[in-house]
Amino acid sequence: MASPPVGPPDDILLAAARTAGANAHSPYSGWKVGSAAVFAETGAAIFKGANVENGSYGLTICGERSAIFAGVVAGGRQLVRIALTCSDSAGTLVAKIAPCGACLQVISEFGTADTAIVIDGRGTFRLADFLPLPFGADSLKTHDGVTG
């Protein structure tokens, strides 16, 4: 039997993500992404984030990373669950989304293979479903005198 999720239930986490997504700055894509993260160290606190686009594109930040970074600033280090939602410029739910590679890397930095990723309209997944072989701190250790 699976253990119960840490923190608020998925519907509460998704509601927080939707609230955050409503405040996204997405003048270029029109996609409003909201996210809500829960950390082991911060109890029931929900950390929200949204995508903030920039005309140079490379300086854009995704909703997942902004939520995780908010949690880290508040003292979170062990990400246990993250929810995300996306709506298009017409306000229609875009369910066939997944975290991008940069977001998956950040989730792996603070989470584990079993960190739950709740996607609005799509379901609940584990980090390992999207990133089976993450690059982490252990990848930077010296092995047999060779770095990398």
C-alpha positions as CSV (number, residue, x, y, z in Angstrom):
1,M,0.0,0.0,0.0
2,A,1.4,3.4,-1.0
3,S,2.0,6.0,1.7
4,P,-0.2,9.0,1.7
5,P,1.1,12.2,0.0
6,V,3.0,14.7,2.1
7,G,1.2,18.0,2.6
8,P,-2.1,19.0,1.2
9,P,-4.1,16.8,-1.2
10,D,-3.7,17.1,-4.9
11,D,-6.8,19.1,-5.4
12,I,-5.6,21.8,-3.0
13,L,-2.1,21.7,-4.5
14,L,-3.6,22.1,-8.0
15,A,-5.8,25.0,-6.9
16,A,-2.7,26.8,-5.6
17,A,-1.0,26.2,-8.9
18,R,-4.0,27.6,-10.8
19,T,-4.0,30.7,-8.6
20,A,-0.3,31.2,-9.3
21,G,-0.8,30.6,-13.1
22,A,-3.3,33.3,-13.2
23,N,-0.5,35.7,-12.4
24,A,1.9,34.4,-15.0
25,H,3.6,36.9,-17.3
26,S,3.3,35.2,-20.7
27,P,3.0,37.9,-23.5
28,Y,5.0,35.8,-26.0
29,S,3.7,32.2,-25.7
30,G,0.2,33.0,-24.2
31,W,0.6,29.9,-22.0
32,K,0.1,30.6,-18.3
33,V,1.9,28.0,-16.2
34,G,1.4,27.8,-12.5
35,S,3.0,25.6,-10.0
36,A,2.8,24.7,-6.3
37,A,5.6,22.9,-4.4
38,V,5.7,21.2,-1.0
39,F,8.9,20.5,0.9
40,A,9.5,18.1,3.8
41,E,11.0,20.8,6.0
42,T,8.2,23.3,5.7
43,G,5.2,21.3,6.8
44,A,1.9,22.1,5.0
45,A,3.3,25.3,3.4
46,I,2.7,25.6,-0.3
47,F,5.1,27.5,-2.4
48,K,3.7,29.0,-5.6
49,G,5.3,30.0,-8.8
50,A,4.4,31.0,-12.4
51,N,6.2,31.4,-15.6
52,V,7.7,34.8,-16.2
53,E,8.6,35.3,-19.9
54,N,11.2,37.7,-21.2
55,G,11.7,39.0,-24.8
56,S,15.1,37.3,-24.9
57,Y,13.5,33.9,-24.2
58,G,16.6,32.5,-22.5
59,L,15.9,34.7,-19.4
60,T,12.4,33.3,-19.1
61,I,11.7,31.2,-15.9
62,C,9.2,28.3,-15.7
63,G,6.6,28.0,-13.1
64,E,8.1,24.9,-11.6
65,R,11.5,26.5,-11.0
66,S,10.0,29.7,-9.5
67,A,7.9,27.6,-7.1
68,I,10.9,25.5,-6.1
69,F,13.1,28.5,-5.6
70,A,10.5,30.2,-3.4
71,G,10.5,27.0,-1.2
72,V,14.3,26.9,-1.1
73,V,14.4,30.6,0.1
74,A,11.9,29.6,2.9
75,G,14.3,26.8,4.0
76,G,13.0,23.9,2.0
77,R,15.6,21.4,0.8
78,Q,13.7,18.1,0.3
79,L,11.0,18.6,-2.4
80,V,8.4,15.9,-2.0
81,R,5.6,17.1,-4.4
82,I,5.1,19.6,-7.1
83,A,1.9,20.4,-9.1
84,L,1.7,22.2,-12.3
85,T,-1.1,23.5,-14.6
86,C,-1.1,25.3,-17.9
87,S,-3.8,27.3,-19.7
88,D,-3.5,28.8,-23.2
89,S,-4.4,32.3,-24.2
90,A,-8.1,31.4,-24.3
91,G,-8.0,30.1,-20.8
92,T,-8.3,26.4,-21.9
93,L,-6.5,23.8,-19.9
94,V,-3.4,22.4,-21.7
95,A,-3.2,18.9,-20.1
96,K,-0.5,17.4,-22.3
97,I,2.4,19.2,-20.7
98,A,5.4,18.0,-18.8
99,P,8.2,19.8,-17.0
100,C,11.0,20.9,-19.4
101,G,14.6,19.5,-19.0
102,A,15.7,22.5,-16.9
103,C,12.8,22.0,-14.5
104,L,13.4,18.3,-14.3
105,Q,17.1,18.9,-13.4
106,V,16.0,21.4,-10.6
107,I,13.4,18.9,-9.4
108,S,16.1,16.2,-9.2
109,E,18.4,18.6,-7.3
110,F,15.9,19.0,-4.5
111,G,13.8,15.8,-4.9
112,T,14.3,12.1,-5.4
113,A,13.3,9.6,-8.0
114,D,10.0,9.2,-6.2
115,T,9.2,13.0,-6.0
116,A,5.5,13.3,-7.1
117,I,4.8,15.5,-10.1
118,V,1.1,16.3,-10.3
119,I,0.0,17.6,-13.8
120,D,-3.4,19.2,-14.0
121,G,-5.7,17.1,-16.3
122,R,-3.0,14.5,-16.9
123,G,-2.3,12.6,-13.6
124,T,0.4,12.1,-11.0
125,F,3.9,10.9,-12.0
126,R,7.3,10.3,-10.3
127,L,10.4,12.2,-11.3
128,A,11.9,8.9,-12.5
129,D,9.0,8.7,-15.1
130,F,10.4,11.8,-16.8
131,L,14.1,11.7,-15.9
132,P,15.3,8.1,-15.3
133,L,19.1,9.0,-15.2
134,P,19.5,12.4,-13.6
135,F,22.7,14.3,-13.4
136,G,23.3,15.1,-9.7
137,A,26.0,16.0,-7.2
138,D,27.3,12.4,-7.2
139,S,28.0,12.9,-10.9
140,L,30.6,15.5,-10.0
141,K,32.6,13.4,-7.7
142,T,36.1,12.2,-8.7
143,H,36.2,8.5,-9.7
144,D,39.5,6.8,-10.1
145,G,41.3,10.1,-10.3
146,V,39.2,11.3,-13.2
147,T,36.7,14.1,-12.7
148,G,33.3,13.7,-14.4
